[in-house]
Amino acid sequence: MATVAAERALHLGAHLSIAGGLHLACERAAELGCDTVQLFTRNQAQWKAKALTDDDAAAFKRARRERGIRTAFAHDSYLVNLCSADGSIRRRSLAAFVHELERCERLGLAFLVTHPGSPGEEAGDETGVKRMARSLDAALRRTRGLKTLVLLETSAGQGACVGRTFEQLRAMIDGVSEPERVGVCFDTCHVFASGYDLRTRAAYDGTMEAFERIVGLDRVRAFHVNDSKKGLGSRVDRHEHIGRGEIGLEAFRCLMGDARFRRVPKVIETPKEGEMDPVNLGVLRRLALSTAPRRKVTRVGWGAERSKIREERSKVATPPAPSEGVWG
């Protein structure tokens, strides 16, 4: 039980399904031995959201409390583009984003993660950054007094998406009137794909030093912990299982052992096929809990890792058996 308690102290979790009810994301997180969860509060592929009832909010808060979920936060809809060149899409995105912040507040969620968006190829990065800052500032003005923070997610820079450089993120934050309500969600895959190396201790330290200098590490309020299918600077957003992509294990060993981020929530968004959430979480736990940091860690032997994770999951107090929906 000591090992289970130590693992649950890692502020580690996953993005999990809300199929069947928002509260079930907390149940699924607990089944994985996590104290952290990211979720969509609604169908992220549709503009229109199902109304959030008082019963929905109460059930979610009760499940979170009963299942020991310390940090819960949301990702907004992929339809939202706050820096779109199309004014009607920008206005619709702003209304949806404000509504999403209000939903998060009712659920008691700590953060709302958002992609900075794309201004289109013709507009260029500078225009996109300015539009994003204006839209974000408008959203913050309309939601004064809310406790849920907005986290700008680091971008891979795919297509014309902005937010791929630390300077762009800093400019967006500087462009709002309430910068204390804005932080950053640091996605390891996106940062790597945008051109910041993480693969060695020296590279990891250099990237974090650059972020500290330009944005400030205190702005990092959450991590998306993902390996990358594509190479450094590819500007292609394709997540891979931890240690099996182009980033490799060393970066994640550095992150999980970085005392500066010990209390910063970290969630995986790795591919969902099979039962890979417990496997990926297991890799990160073993990196974090290792008592011999200089010991070589291989690719963790994925067949053996599955068996070990099943054994470790059985130690969690009365865990429900995994079902197909848990991994959806």
Backbone hydrogen bonds in HBPLUS format (Angstrom, degrees):
<---DONOR---> <-ACCEPTOR-->    atom                        ^
c    i                          cat <-CA-CA->   ^        H-A-AA   ^      H-
h    n   atom  resd res      DA  || num        DHA   H-A  angle D-A-AA Bond
n    s   type  num  typ     dist DA aas  dist angle  dist       angle   num
A0005-ALA N   A0001-MET O   2.93 MM   4  6.16 159.7  1.97 148.2 153.4     1
A0006-ALA N   A0002-ALA O   2.93 MM   4  6.17 154.5  2.00 145.4 152.5     2
A0007-GLU N   A0003-THR O   2.94 MM   4  6.19 156.8  1.99 150.3 156.5     3
A0008-ARG N   A0004-VAL O   2.96 MM   4  6.22 154.8  2.03 149.2 156.0     4
A0009-ALA N   A0006-ALA O   3.09 MM   3  5.10 146.9  2.21  97.6 107.8     5
A0010-LEU N   A0007-GLU O   3.17 MM   3  5.51 161.1  2.21 114.4 116.2     6
A0266-LYS N   A0011-HIS O   2.83 MM 255  6.20 151.9  1.91 160.6 170.1     7
A0013-GLY N   A0266-LYS O   2.78 MM 253  6.15 144.2  1.90 157.5 163.3     8
A0268-ILE N   A0013-GLY O   3.02 MM 255  6.50 148.2  2.12 131.2 134.1     9
A0038-GLN N   A0014-ALA O   3.11 MM  24  6.11 165.1  2.14 135.7 135.6    10
A0015-HIS N   A0268-ILE O   3.11 MM 253  6.37 150.3  2.20 176.7 168.2    11
A0016-LEU N   A0038-GLN O   2.93 MM  22  6.35 153.9  2.00 174.3 168.9    12
A0021-GLY N   A0018-ILE O   2.87 MM   3  5.36 160.9  1.90 142.8 143.2    13
A0024-LEU N   A0021-GLY O   3.04 MM   3  5.60 149.4  2.14 113.0 121.6    14
A0025-ALA N   A0022-LEU O   3.08 MM   3  5.86 160.6  2.11 121.4 126.5    15
A0026-CYS N   A0023-HIS O   3.13 MM   3  5.58 132.2  2.37 106.8 117.4    16
A0027-GLU N   A0023-HIS O   3.38 MM   4  6.82 152.5  2.46 140.3 147.9    17
A0028-ARG N   A0024-LEU O   2.88 MM   4  6.06 159.6  1.93 147.2 152.1    18
A0029-ALA N   A0025-ALA O   2.98 MM   4  6.15 148.7  2.08 139.5 148.1    19
A0030-ALA N   A0026-CYS O   3.00 MM   4  6.23 161.7  2.04 149.1 153.4    20
A0031-GLU N   A0027-GLU O   3.01 MM   4  6.30 151.0  2.10 146.0 154.0    21
A0032-LEU N   A0029-ALA O   3.03 MM   3  5.22 133.4  2.25  99.8 112.7    22
A0034-CYS N   A0029-ALA O   2.99 MM   5  5.21 166.1  2.01 144.9 142.5    23
A0033-GLY N   A0030-ALA O   2.88 MM   3  4.89 160.1  1.92 107.2 112.8    24
A0070-ARG N   A0035-ASP O   2.74 MM  35  5.37 126.4  2.03 129.1 141.3    25
A0071-THR N   A0035-ASP O   3.23 MM  36  6.71 162.4  2.27 153.0 158.1    26
A0037-VAL N   A0071-THR O   3.00 MM  34  6.54 149.2  2.10 153.8 163.1    27
A0073-PHE N   A0037-VAL O   3.04 MM  36  6.57 154.5  2.11 154.1 162.2    28
A0039-LEU N   A0073-PHE O   3.05 MM  34  6.55 142.4  2.19 144.0 155.6    29
A0075-HIS N   A0039-LEU O   3.01 MM  36  6.18 144.4  2.14 142.5 149.2    30
A0046-GLN N   A0043-ASN O   3.41 MM   3  5.92 166.9  2.43 117.5 117.9    31
A0057-ALA N   A0053-THR O   3.09 MM   4  6.43 164.5  2.11 152.1 154.8    32
A0058-ALA N   A0054-ASP O   2.90 MM   4  6.08 159.2  1.94 147.5 153.8    33
A0059-ALA N   A0055-ASP O   2.87 MM   4  5.99 161.2  1.91 149.3 154.2    34
A0060-PHE N   A0056-ASP O   3.00 MM   4  6.22 158.0  2.05 149.4 155.5    35
A0061-LYS N   A0057-ALA O   3.01 MM   4  6.21 169.1  2.02 151.5 154.3    36
A0062-ARG N   A0058-ALA O   2.91 MM   4  6.04 155.0  1.98 146.9 154.3    37
A0063-ALA N   A0059-ALA O   2.96 MM   4  6.10 161.5  1.99 146.6 151.5    38
A0064-ARG N   A0060-PHE O   2.88 MM   4  6.09 159.2  1.93 152.1 158.6    39
A0065-ARG N   A0061-LYS O   2.99 MM   4  6.13 159.7  2.04 143.2 148.6    40
A0066-GLU N   A0062-ARG O   2.88 MM   4  6.04 170.3  1.89 154.2 157.2    41
A0067-ARG N   A0063-ALA O   2.90 MM   4  5.80 148.4  2.00 144.2 151.8    42
A0069-ILE N   A0064-ARG O   3.03 MM   5  5.08 165.0  2.05 149.7 151.8    43
A0068-GLY N   A0065-ARG O   3.35 MM   3  5.35 162.3  2.39 100.9 106.0    44
A0110-ALA N   A0072-ALA O   3.01 MM  38  6.26 157.8  2.06 168.6 166.4    45
A0074-ALA N   A0111-PHE O   3.04 MM  37  6.26 168.0  2.06 151.6 149.2    46
A0113-VAL N   A0074-ALA O   2.82 MM  39  6.17 170.4  1.83 152.8 154.3    47
A0076-ASP N   A0113-VAL O   2.97 MM  37  6.15 164.5  2.00 173.6 169.8    48
A0080-VAL N   A0077-SER O   3.28 MM   3  5.72 153.2  2.36 108.3 114.6    49
A0084-SER N   A0081-ASN O   3.38 MM   3  5.49 161.1  2.42 114.5 112.2    50
A0090-ARG N   A0086-ASP O   2.95 MM   4  6.25 156.1  2.00 153.5 161.4    51
A0091-ARG N   A0087-GLY O   2.94 MM   4  6.15 158.6  1.99 147.6 152.5    52
A0092-ARG N   A0088-SER O   2.98 MM   4  6.14 159.2  2.02 143.3 149.5    53
A0093-SER N   A0089-ILE O   2.80 MM   4  5.90 153.4  1.87 145.6 153.4    54
A0094-LEU N   A0090-ARG O   2.89 MM   4  6.10 152.9  1.97 145.5 152.8    55
A0095-ALA N   A0091-ARG O   3.04 MM   4  6.30 163.3  2.06 149.9 153.4    56
A0096-ALA N   A0092-ARG O   2.99 MM   4  6.20 159.2  2.04 145.8 151.7    57
A0097-PHE N   A0093-SER O   2.81 MM   4  5.95 153.0  1.89 147.9 155.8    58
A0098-VAL N   A0094-LEU O   2.95 MM   4  6.14 161.7  1.99 152.7 156.7    59
A0099-HIS N   A0095-ALA O   3.04 MM   4  6.21 160.8  2.08 144.7 150.3    60
A0100-GLU N   A0096-ALA O   2.89 MM   4  6.09 149.3  1.99 141.2 150.0    61
A0101-LEU N   A0097-PHE O   2.95 MM   4  6.25 153.9  2.02 148.0 154.4    62
A0102-GLU N   A0098-VAL O   3.05 MM   4  6.35 154.6  2.11 148.3 155.1    63
A0103-ARG N   A0099-HIS O   2.97 MM   4  6.29 149.0  2.06 145.7 154.3    64
A0104-CYS N   A0100-GLU O   2.92 MM   4  6.18 160.3  1.96 150.8 156.0    65
A0105-GLU N   A0101-LEU O   2.98 MM   4  6.22 153.3  2.06 145.4 152.4    66
A0106-ARG N   A0102-GLU O   3.11 MM   4  6.37 156.2  2.17 144.8 150.3    67
A0107-LEU N   A0103-ARG O   3.07 MM   4  6.35 143.2  2.21 145.1 155.3    68
A0108-GLY N   A0104-CYS O   3.01 MM   4  6.13 112.3  2.48 137.1 153.8    69
A0109-LEU N   A0104-CYS O   2.95 MM   5  5.14 167.7  1.96 151.4 150.0    70
A0108-GLY N   A0105-GLU O   3.11 MM   3  5.03 150.9  2.20  98.4 107.4    71
A0149-LEU N   A0110-ALA O   3.00 MM  39  6.36 163.6  2.03 151.2 146.3    72
A0112-LEU N   A0149-LEU O   2.80 MM  37  6.22 139.8  1.96 159.9 172.0    73
A0151-LEU N   A0112-LEU O   2.89 MM  39  5.92 169.7  1.90 140.7 141.5    74
A0114-THR N   A0151-LEU O   2.92 MM  37  6.23 157.2  1.97 169.9 169.7    75
A0153-GLU N   A0114-THR O   2.94 MM  39  5.83 167.1  1.95 160.4 158.1    76
A0162-VAL N   A0117-GLY O   2.91 MM  45  6.09 159.6  1.95 173.0 171.3    77
A0128-GLY N   A0124-GLY O   3.11 MM   4  6.32 160.7  2.15 149.1 155.2    78
A0129-VAL N   A0125-ASP O   2.84 MM   4  6.07 161.1  1.88 161.4 165.3    79
A0130-LYS N   A0126-GLU O   3.09 MM   4  6.31 162.2  2.12 148.0 152.6    80
A0131-ARG N   A0127-THR O   2.91 MM   4  6.13 161.7  1.95 154.0 159.2    81
A0132-MET N   A0128-GLY O   2.91 MM   4  6.06 160.9  1.95 148.9 154.6    82
A0133-ALA N   A0129-VAL O   2.98 MM   4  6.20 161.3  2.02 148.5 153.3    83
A0134-ARG N   A0130-LYS O   3.00 MM   4  6.23 159.0  2.05 148.1 153.6    84
A0135-SER N   A0131-ARG O   2.90 MM   4  6.12 167.3  1.92 156.5 159.7    85
A0136-LEU N   A0132-MET O   2.86 MM   4  5.97 163.5  1.89 152.4 157.6    86
A0137-ASP N   A0133-ALA O   2.91 MM   4  6.00 155.7  1.97 143.6 150.6    87
A0138-ALA N   A0134-ARG O   2.97 MM   4  6.21 152.6  2.05 144.4 151.9    88
A0139-ALA N   A0135-SER O   2.96 MM   4  6.27 155.4  2.03 148.6 155.1    89
A0140-LEU N   A0136-LEU O   2.96 MM   4  6.23 157.8  2.01 150.5 156.3    90
A0141-ARG N   A0137-ASP O   2.95 MM   4  6.18 153.1  2.03 147.2 154.4    91
A0142-ARG N   A0138-ALA O   3.09 MM   4  6.33 149.8  2.19 144.9 152.4    92
A0143-THR N   A0140-LEU O   3.20 MM   3  5.13 146.9  2.31  96.1 105.9    93
A0146-LEU N   A0143-THR O   3.17 MM   3  5.94 163.7  2.20 143.8 144.7    94
A0150-VAL N   A0181-ARG O   3.01 MM  31  6.30 169.6  2.02 164.6 161.5    95
A0183-GLY N   A0150-VAL O   2.79 MM  33  6.19 160.4  1.82 157.2 163.2    96
A0152-LEU N   A0183-GLY O   2.94 MM  31  6.28 162.0  1.97 144.0 138.3    97
A0185-CYS N   A0152-LEU O   2.95 MM  33  5.83 162.3  1.98 126.3 130.2    98
A0154-THR N   A0185-CYS O   3.06 MM  31  6.39 159.2  2.11 168.3 167.3    99
A0155-SER N   A0163-GLY O   3.00 MM   8  5.04 170.1  2.01 125.7 123.0   100
A0161-CYS N   A0158-GLN O   3.14 MM   3  5.77 167.2  2.16 137.2 139.1   101
A0169-LEU N   A0165-THR O   3.25 MM   4  6.65 159.0  2.30 149.1 154.0   102
A0170-ARG N   A0166-PHE O   2.99 MM   4  6.22 159.9  2.03 149.2 154.7   103
A0171-ALA N   A0167-GLU O   2.95 MM   4  6.19 155.2  2.01 146.2 152.8   104
A0172-MET N   A0168-GLN O   3.04 MM   4  6.33 152.8  2.12 148.1 154.9   105
A0173-ILE N   A0169-LEU O   3.07 MM   4  6.36 162.3  2.10 152.1 156.4   106
A0174-ASP N   A0170-ARG O   2.85 MM   4  6.05 161.2  1.89 152.6 158.3   107
A0175-GLY N   A0171-ALA O   3.04 MM   4  6.07 124.3  2.36 133.9 147.1   108
A0175-GLY N   A0172-MET O   3.14 MM   3  5.09 137.6  2.33  93.7 105.8   109
A0176-VAL N   A0173-ILE O   3.34 MM   3  5.82 170.2  2.35 116.2 116.8   110
A0181-ARG N   A0178-GLU O   2.99 MM   3  5.82 169.0  2.00 126.8 130.3   111
A0182-VAL N   A0179-PRO O   3.10 MM   3  5.30 162.1  2.13 114.8 115.8   112
A0184-VAL N   A0219-ARG O   2.77 MM  35  5.60 155.1  1.83 148.6 143.7   113
A0221-ARG N   A0184-VAL O   3.05 MM  37  5.99 154.9  2.11 152.9 160.0   114
A0186-PHE N   A0222-ALA O   2.97 MM  36  6.43 150.1  2.06 157.9 152.1   115
A0224-HIS N   A0186-PHE O   3.03 MM  38  6.07 158.7  2.08 123.6 128.6   116
A0191-VAL N   A0187-ASP O   2.91 MM   4  6.08 167.9  1.92 161.1 164.7   117
A0188-THR N   A0224-HIS O   3.03 MM  36  6.37 158.2  2.08 177.3 173.4   118
A0192-PHE N   A0188-THR O   3.10 MM   4  6.11 161.6  2.13 142.8 147.9   119
A0193-ALA N   A0189-CYS O   2.87 MM   4  6.06 165.4  1.89 153.8 158.3   120
A0194-SER N   A0190-HIS O   2.89 MM   4  6.00 139.3  2.05 144.5 155.0   121
A0196-TYR N   A0191-VAL O   3.08 MM   5  5.67 163.4  2.11 153.4 149.0   122
A0195-GLY N   A0192-PHE O   3.05 MM   3  5.34 153.8  2.12 105.7 113.9   123
A0233-GLY N   A0192-PHE O   3.17 MM  41  6.55 168.4  2.19 144.8 146.5   124
A0235-ARG N   A0193-ALA O   2.76 MM  42  4.79 151.1  1.85 128.8 134.0   125
A0204-TYR N   A0200-THR O   2.79 MM   4  5.97 168.8  1.80 158.3 161.5   126
A0205-ASP N   A0201-ARG O   2.89 MM   4  6.05 170.1  1.90 153.4 156.4   127
A0206-GLY N   A0202-ALA O   2.93 MM   4  6.07 154.8  2.00 143.8 151.2   128
A0207-THR N   A0203-ALA O   2.95 MM   4  6.19 158.9  1.99 153.6 158.4   129
A0208-MET N   A0204-TYR O   2.98 MM   4  6.23 165.2  2.00 156.6 160.6   130
A0209-GLU N   A0205-ASP O   2.87 MM   4  6.00 150.6  1.95 145.4 154.0   131
A0210-ALA N   A0206-GLY O   3.00 MM   4  6.20 152.2  2.08 142.0 149.2   132
A0211-PHE N   A0207-THR O   2.98 MM   4  6.28 157.0  2.03 147.4 153.6   133
A0212-GLU N   A0208-MET O   2.91 MM   4  6.09 159.7  1.95 146.2 151.9   134
A0213-ARG N   A0209-GLU O   2.97 MM   4  6.15 156.8  2.02 146.0 152.1   135
A0214-ILE N   A0210-ALA O   2.99 MM   4  6.12 155.7  2.05 150.2 156.3   136
A0215-VAL N   A0211-PHE O   2.77 MM   4  5.43 156.7  1.83 146.0 154.0   137
A0216-GLY N   A0211-PHE O   2.81 MM   5  5.97 169.9  1.82 140.7 144.3   138
A0219-ARG N   A0216-GLY O   2.98 MM   3  5.69 164.4  2.00 119.8 124.9   139
A0220-VAL N   A0217-LEU O   3.07 MM   3  5.44 155.0  2.14 108.8 116.0   140
A0223-PHE N   A0265-PRO O   2.90 MM  42  6.33 145.9  2.02 148.8 159.3   141
A0267-VAL N   A0223-PHE O   2.96 MM  44  6.26 166.3  1.97 153.6 155.2   142
A0225-VAL N   A0267-VAL O   2.77 MM  42  5.81 162.2  1.80 144.3 150.4   143
A0227-ASP N   A0240-GLU O   3.19 MM  13  4.69 146.3  2.31 151.0 141.8   144
A0240-GLU N   A0227-ASP O   2.85 MM  13  4.69 146.0  1.97 115.7 115.4   145
A0246-GLU N   A0228-SER O   2.76 MM  18  5.48 166.9  1.78 162.9 162.2   146
A0229-LYS N   A0238-ARG O   2.86 MM   9  5.43 170.6  1.87 151.6 153.5   147
A0234-SER N   A0231-GLY O   3.11 MM   3  5.44 151.5  2.20 136.8 132.4   148
A0244-ARG N   A0241-HIS O   3.00 MM   3  5.45 165.1  2.02 134.0 135.9   149
A0252-PHE N   A0249-LEU O   2.95 MM   3  5.34 119.1  2.34 108.0 123.1   150
A0253-ARG N   A0249-LEU O   2.91 MM   4  6.20 148.9  2.01 156.2 166.4   151
A0254-CYS N   A0250-GLU O   2.93 MM   4  6.21 157.8  1.98 150.9 156.4   152
A0255-LEU N   A0251-ALA O   2.95 MM   4  6.26 158.1  2.00 144.9 150.8   153
A0256-MET N   A0252-PHE O   2.91 MM   4  5.92 170.4  1.92 145.8 149.0   154
A0257-GLY N   A0253-ARG O   3.10 MM   4  6.06 134.1  2.32 137.6 148.3   155
A0258-ASP N   A0255-LEU O   3.14 MM   3  5.13 165.4  2.16 106.1 110.4   156
A0261-PHE N   A0258-ASP O   2.98 MM   3  5.72 153.9  2.05 120.6 127.4   157
A0262-ARG N   A0259-ALA O   3.33 MM   3  5.02 172.3  2.34 103.4 104.4   158
A0264-VAL N   A0261-PHE O   3.05 MM   3  4.97 161.5  2.09 105.3 111.0   159
A0280-ASN N   A0276-MET O   2.87 MM   4  6.03 171.9  1.88 158.6 159.4   160
A0281-LEU N   A0277-ASP O   2.95 MM   4  6.07 166.3  1.97 156.2 160.6   161
A0282-GLY N   A0278-PRO O   2.89 MM   4  5.84 145.4  2.01 132.3 142.2   162
A0283-VAL N   A0279-VAL O   3.01 MM   4  6.36 149.3  2.10 149.1 156.4   163
A0284-LEU N   A0280-ASN O   3.21 MM   4  6.52 164.6  2.24 149.0 151.9   164
A0285-ARG N   A0281-LEU O   2.88 MM   4  6.12 157.4  1.93 151.4 158.2   165
A0286-ARG N   A0282-GLY O   2.98 MM   4  6.12 162.0  2.01 148.3 152.7   166
A0287-LEU N   A0283-VAL O   3.05 MM   4  6.31 151.9  2.13 147.0 154.8   167
A0288-ALA N   A0284-LEU O   2.92 MM   4  6.12 157.9  1.97 148.1 154.3   168
A0289-LEU N   A0285-ARG O   2.81 MM   4  5.91 159.3  1.85 155.0 160.4   169
A0295-ARG N   A0292-ALA O   2.87 MM   3  5.44 159.1  1.92 121.4 128.4   170
A0305-GLU N   A0301-GLY O   2.74 MM   4  5.87 153.4  1.80 157.0 166.0   171
A0306-ARG N   A0302-TRP O   3.12 MM   4  6.21 151.9  2.20 138.5 143.6   172
A0307-SER N   A0303-GLY O   3.44 MM   4  6.80 158.2  2.49 144.0 148.5   173
A0308-LYS N   A0304-ALA O   2.96 MM   4  6.25 159.4  2.00 151.9 158.0   174
A0309-ILE N   A0305-GLU O   2.87 MM   4  6.05 162.4  1.90 155.0 159.1   175
A0310-ARG N   A0306-ARG O   3.02 MM   4  6.24 157.8  2.07 147.1 153.1   176
A0311-GLU N   A0307-SER O   3.05 MM   4  6.30 154.5  2.12 144.5 151.5   177
A0312-GLU N   A0308-LYS O   2.83 MM   4  6.13 157.4  1.88 150.8 157.3   178
A0313-ARG N   A0309-ILE O   2.79 MM   4  5.91 156.7  1.84 150.9 157.0   179
A0314-SER N   A0310-ARG O   3.19 MM   4  6.35 140.5  2.35 136.8 145.9   180
A0315-LYS N   A0312-GLU O   3.07 MM   3  5.41 153.8  2.14 106.0 114.1   181
A0316-VAL N   A0313-ARG O   3.16 MM   3  5.57 154.6  2.22 109.2 116.3   182
A0326-VAL N   A0323-SER O   3.04 MM   3  5.50 142.2  2.18 111.1 121.2   183
A0327-TRP N   A0324-GLU O   3.29 MM   3  5.95 144.1  2.43 112.5 119.9   184
A0328-GLY N   A0325-GLY O   3.16 MM   3  5.12 166.2  2.18 106.5 110.2   185
